[in-house]
Amino acid sequence: MTHVVTVFLRSDGRILLLRRSDAVGTYQGCWGGVSGYVEGDPTDALVDARRELGEEVGVRDATLVRAGDPVDVVDGDHEWTVHPFLFDWNGESELAFNDEVATAEWVHPPAILAREVVPALWDAYDAVAPTVEDVRDDETHGSAYISIRALDVLRDAAAVADDWESVAAVARELRDARPSMAALANRVNRVMSEAERTPDAVCERAQAAVDDAVRADSAAAANAVDLLSGTVLTLSRSGTVTDALLRADLEHVIVAESRPAREGVGVAERLTAAGIDATLVADAAIGYTLAEREVDAAVVGADTVLADATVVNKVGTRLLALAATREDVPVYVVAAGDKISPTDEFHTEFGDRVDIYDGEHDVDVLNPTFDRTPGDLVSGFVTEQGMLSADEVAGVAGEHRRLAGWDEDASA
């Protein structure tokens, strides 16, 4: 067997497909991922994957998502062992193609099924594609990212499904995977409500939903920029908030580390790398910071905004909002409208006991992931539609209740 790597580079829910030029030795004119031979030990194929990303498309700042199980391919006289990899890329650098690439295109993965591609490309993609389990178990990313991954799973399942009911079963699993994250259920419900009851229709609508979600998150961030100036305080890691902070003209950003997972550390690092003056503080220092420093605004994301305008976000948000209100510092919640829940029901999640205490005594531990912040502590809900009032939040919640009716119709 000849060992090769195939790398799927993902950005905003799409992957990069490359059409192979006449400069390559095999499969000229076919579409594939970033690929090349494994030059060393196949167990270290990640080294070759990173090398190929740099040489073939000029990307050296991508983040590894997953290394999949090898895929064996027999194609005539050729026998390959394909080592698949999936990387996320934020698009901040420029793509630079070498002579092995005739042309390139960002596509939704089901495009693989409709093109002339290298052998077993879908099998290689399937080995690294997101799954329901990934959506359920992801404790690293925020709900905007996770909800788009859920749409990825629904789209990919529909692309290969034989009937609508099997797609609906996947949709139900996804919808129920993270009750604390309203955007996930709302986005899945919208696809299932608006698409005709065929796998092809669901696949097509899910592809559009991924693009819509990316645009909505970006637009919410853009709408927050004009509200942010001077010194801003934030907590945890919201991709939408981080995007807004990177776009705004700020003097200083204070980032609460957000224990126990300390998501804020990555935010402070990214801001600093972008040339923004950032200071990391302990969560317990939020009150001190607001009382003793000049802070112009506090800005946070939301995992969910309940129908009564209560904000569900990383634990510590409620205390931040209380302290900010005491010091007359406005608190802005920046999130796509899909994060508005159809109900007032609060769901939290709980982290591991050892994140708080790993000693030898039988100490009781409470480690909630999310808390509730009353809407009257929030100065404004900033979405892709602009600033929403509490009444407007309730109106969006009503629309989301309507979208959830697809499953009631299915079981009627």
N, C-alpha and C positions, 0 to 999 in steps of 0.2 A: 504494500500500500504506500502511496505517496501522500505525505501529510501536508495539508494546506490550511490556512486560516481564511475565514470569511467574517468580515466585520460589518455589522449593521450600525451605521451612525444615525442617531435619532435626534431630531430637533422639532419641538412643537408638535409631537405626535406623528411626524412623517419620518421616513428613512431615506437615506441617500442611495439611489441606484446609479450604477455606472455602466455605460455601454463600452464593452472592451474594444480596443482599437486593433489595427493590424500589427501593432508592435508586440502583441502578446503571442505566445506559442500555441494557445488552445482557445477554442470557443470565441474566435473573433466575431464581433458584431452582436454577441449575446449580452444581456444585462446581468449584472451581479452586484454583490457588495464590494467593499474594499477587500482585496484578496491577495494572497501571495504564498510562496512556499514556506514551510517551517524549516528553518535553517539549523536549528539545534535540537535539543531534547523536546519531543512533543509535549511532555508534561509542563514545559515552560513556554508553551505556544503564545501566552499573553505577551511575551517579549516581542515575538514576531508580529502580533496584532498591532501593537503600538508602533512598531517600526513601519509597517505598511500604511498606517494612518498618516504618519509623517511624510513618507516618501510619495504615496499615491495621491493624497488630497491635501497635504500640508497642514494637517490638524495634529497639534501636540498638547492641547488643553482639554481633551475630552475626558469624561468621567466614566469609568467602567461600571456598568449596571449588572451584567451577568456574563459568565462563561458557561456555555451550554455543553451538554454531553456530545462527544464526537459523533458525526454522521458518516457512515460508510457508504460510498457510492461506487457502483460498477457501471461504467458506460463504455461498452465496446471493449477496446483494448486498454482503457484507462481504469485504474482502481485508485480511488481517493479516500482518504480519511479527512473529513472536513471538521475543523475545530471552530465552532461558531462563537462569536462575541457580540455583545450589545453595549454600545457606549452612548451616553447622553452628551450633547454638545450645545453650548449656549449661543453659538454663532457670533461670538465677539471677535474672533480672528477671521482671516480671509482664507477661503479655500484656494488651493494652488495645485492644479492637476499635473501629473507627469504624462509622458507620451503613451502610457498604457490606457489612457482614458480618451475615448472618442467624444463622448458627451456625458452629461450628468443631469439628474433630475431628482428633486425631492418629491416623494410620492407616499401615499398611504400604502402599507404593506400588501393589501390585496391586489395591488397592481402586479405583483409577482406572478399571480395566477393567470394574467391576461397577456403576458409578454413572452418573447423568446428569451429564456433565461438559461444560465448555466445549470447543469443537472442538480436536482434536489435542493434548489435555493429555498423553496418554501419550507422544506424539512429543516434546513439550517436555521431559518428564521423562527420556526415554531419552537426550536430548542431553546431560544432565548427570549421569546415573546412574553409579555406580561400575562399573569394568570389571576384568577379570582383569589388565590391564596396570597399572591403578592399584594393585592389591594387590601385584603383583610389584615395582613401582618405588618404592613409598612408603618414603622414607628419613627421614621426619619423625616419624611416629607410632610408638607402641609396638605390641606384638603384640595386646593386648586390642582396641584400636581397629581394627587391620588385620584381625583375625579376624572382627569383626562386619561389616566391609565385604565380606569374602569371602562371608559368609552373605547379605548384601544382593544380591551378584551372582548367587548360586545361586537365591535366591528370585525375583528378577526374570526370570532366564532361564527358570525353570520356569513362570512365569506366562504366557509366550507360546509355549512349546515345543509341538511336535506329538507328540513321542514321548519315552519315558523315556531312550532311549540318547543323544539329543542333550543332555539334562540331565546324564546321567552323564559325558559328555565334558567339559562345563563343570566338573563337580565334580572330575574328575581334574586338569584344568588348575589349578584353585584349590588343591587338595591339594598339588600339587607346586610351587606358585609360590614358597613361602618355606620351604624345609626347616629353617631355623633356628628357626621359630616353630611349636611343636607345637600351640598352641591352634587355629591355622588348620586344620590337617589333622584334628585331633580333632573340631572342631565340624562340619566338612563331613562327615566320616565318620559322625558320629552321625546327621545328617539322612538320609544315604543308606542307612544301616543300618536305621533305624527306620521310614522311610516306605515305603508300598507303591510298587510300581514304575510309577507314573503321574506325569506332570508336576504334576497338581493336588495329589496327595498330598505331593510334594516341596515344592511351594510352601507348602502349609499347614504342614508340619513345619519348614521353614526360617524361617517367620514366628515360630513358637513358639521356635525356637532363638535367634533374635535377642533376643527378650524374656528368655529364660533366661540368655543370656550377659550381658546388662546387669545382671540381678539377681545373678548369681554374682560379677561384678566388684565390685558395690556391697557385697555381703555379705562378701567377703574383706576389703575396706577396713574395714568396720564391726568385724569380728573383730580387726583389728589395733589399733584405737583404744585399748583398755585396756592394751596393752603399751607404749604410747608416752607418755612424760611427760618433763618437764624439757627437756633439750637433746638433739636427735636429729640425726644425720648421714645424708644420703642422697646418691645419685649418679644422674645421668642423669634421664630423664623417664619415669616410669611413671604412667599415668592412675590406676591403682588405688592406688598409694602416695600420689600427690598428694591423692586423695580422702581417704585416711586422715589425712594431715597436716592437711588443712583441718578435719576433724572432731575431731581430738584437742585436748586442753587442754595446749598446749606453751608453754614459756617461750621457746624459741629453736630454729630449724632452721638447720643448716649444710648448704649445698648445693654439692656438687662440680660444677664447670661441665661436665664430661664432654666433653673434646675428642675429635676435632676439630669435631664438629657443634655442641657446646656446648648440648645440650638442657637442661642444668641451669639455664641462664640464664632460660629461660621459666618454669621451676618457681619460681625465686627471685622473679621478677617477680609471678607469680600469688599466691604466699604473701604477699608484701609488700602487694599490692593488697587482700588480704583482711584486712589488719591484723595479720599474724603477723610477728614479729621474725625476719628471715631474713638470713643472711650467705652470700655467694657466695665460694667458694675455688677455687683452681686444683687440678686433680687431684693434682699433685705435692705439695700441701700437706695431703693427707689424713693421712699419717703424723704430720706435725707437729701437726695439729689434735687427733688422738686422744691423742697423748702429752702435749700441753701444755694442753689445755682439758678441762673437765669435760663429757664426753659420756655420756649415759645409755644410748643405744642407737643402732645403725645399722640403717637399714631400706632395702631395695632391692626392686625388682620382679624379674621373670624373664621372659625371652623364651621359655625352656623350662626345665623341670626334668627331667633325664634319669631313667630308671627306677632308677638306682643313687643317686639323690638329689643328683647333681651339678647345680649351677645354671649355666645358660647365660644370661648377661646382658651388658649393655654393657661393653666392655673397660674395665678399671679396677676392676671388682667384686671380682676375686680379690685384688688388692692391698689394697683396702679391708678385705676379710674377714680377711686375714692380719694387717694392722695392728690391727684391732679385737680379734682374738683375743689378740694380744700384750699389749694393754692391758686385757684382761678386760671388754671392751664387748660385750654381746650383739648378734648380727647376725640380723635377722629378714628372711625373704623373704616378700613378700606377693603372692599371685597366685591367680587362679582355678584350680581343680583341672584344668581343661581344658588347662593349660599343661604338664601332666606328660606326657612323651613315652612312647610304648609301648616304646622301645628305649633303649640306652645310647649310640647313635650321635651324635657331636658334629658339627654343621654350623655353620660361621661364614660371615660375609660380609665383604667387604673394600671400604673406601671408596676414593675417587679418590686417585691419587698427589699431585695438586696440593693436596689438603687438608693435606698434611704438608710438601711441598716443591715450590715452583714456580720454583726458580732455574734457572740456565743449565747447571749441571753434571749429569753423568750419575750422580746420587746414587740408590742403590737405596733404595726406600721400602717399608716394611711397615705397612699400615694396616688391621688387623683391626677388625671392628665388635664382635664378641663374644669373651668368654673364658669359661673354665670355673672354677668355684669348687667345690672338694670339699665334699660334704655335711657332713663333720665340722667344718667351719668355720662352720656355720649353727646358730644356737640354736633355730630353729623355722621350719617352713613353714606359713604362715598362709593358709588357703583359706576358701572359703565354708562348708566343713564344719568349720571350726575348725583347731586346730593338728594337723598330721600328723607322725608319725614317719617315719623312713626306710623302715620296713617297710610302713607305710600308703601311702607314695608308690609303692612297688613294686606294691602291690595295685591302685591306680588305674591304673598303667601296664598291668597285665594286662587290665583292662577296656577300655582304649583299643586294645590289640591286637585284642581281640574285635571292636570296632566297625570296625576297618580291614578286616575280612573281607568286607564287602559287595562289594568290587571283585573279590576272588578268586572269590566266588560268581558274579559277573556274567560272568567270563571262563571259568568252568568248562564 
